[in-house]
Each structure stands twice: as C-alpha cells, then as structure tokens.
Amino acid sequence: MSALDDIVDRAIEYTNKILSTMPSYRPSAIEGLRKLRRALAEKTPDDPAIARLDAYLESLGPSADPS
C-alpha cells in the first residue's frame, strides 16, 4: 500500500465517521474531500487512489462532483 492509498483510506474512513455522527456536516465534509482530492491530484493525477477517491465522492451524490 502506498502512502497515497493510506491517505485516501483514512480520509474515507474519517468522512464516514463524520457523516454517521454529524450528518449536518455533510457539505463541509464533501468540500474538505474535494480540496484533498485537488491537492493530491496535482502531484499524482493518474494514481489509482485518486480514482478511488473520485468514486467515493461520486457515491456521496451530485453535490460531491470532484471537478
């Protein structure tokens, strides 16, 4: 597992915890993931971990579009 995989895994796990305990934080949690995604993609845009983060963002709904 690469460091990027670990970062994405932890971000998804943390976001799931936030969304399950504080659903009203959903917009902020999604925005935080989008910022993380942009920062990670600047350095390694073709890494499979980025695609996994994109898929997770997509699963959160239309407001989570990473573009």
N, C-alpha and C positions, 0 to 999 in steps of 0.2 A: 504494500500500500504506500502510495506516495504521500508527501506532505500535503499536497493539494487535495487528495482524496480524504485525508484526515480532516482538513479544514471544512470541506463540504459536508462530510458526515456529521461533524459537530454542529455546524450551522443548521442543518436539517433537524437534528435531534433537539437542539435548543429551541428552534422555532416551533416544533411540535409541542414542546412543553409549554411554551408561552401561549400558543393558541388553545391548548386544552385548559389552562388555568385562567387565562385572561383573554377571552375571545374579543373583547373590545379593542385590544391592541393589534388586531389583525392588519389594518392599514400600515401601521408603523413597522410591524414585523416584516411585512412584504417589502416595504421600501428599504429596510435595512438589508434584506437579502439581495435586492436589486443593486444596491450600492456595492455590496460584497462581490456580486457577480461581475459588475463592470470592472472593478479593481483587479480581480483575478484574471479576467479575460484579456486585459491589457497585456499581461505577461505571457499567458499561455492560452490563446484563444481556441486551439484545437484539442486541448486536453479532454479526455472523456469525462472527467469530473465536472467540467463546465456544462457538458451536455446533460449530465445527471442533475445538476442544479437547475438547469433550464426546465427539465421535465418536472421537477418538484415544483418550481414556480408555476408552471402551467397547470399542475394539479390543484393549485390554490385558487384558480379561477381567472377570469378575464382581466381583473384588476392587477394581476401579477405578471402581466406580459413583460418579459425582460428587455424588450427593445426600447 
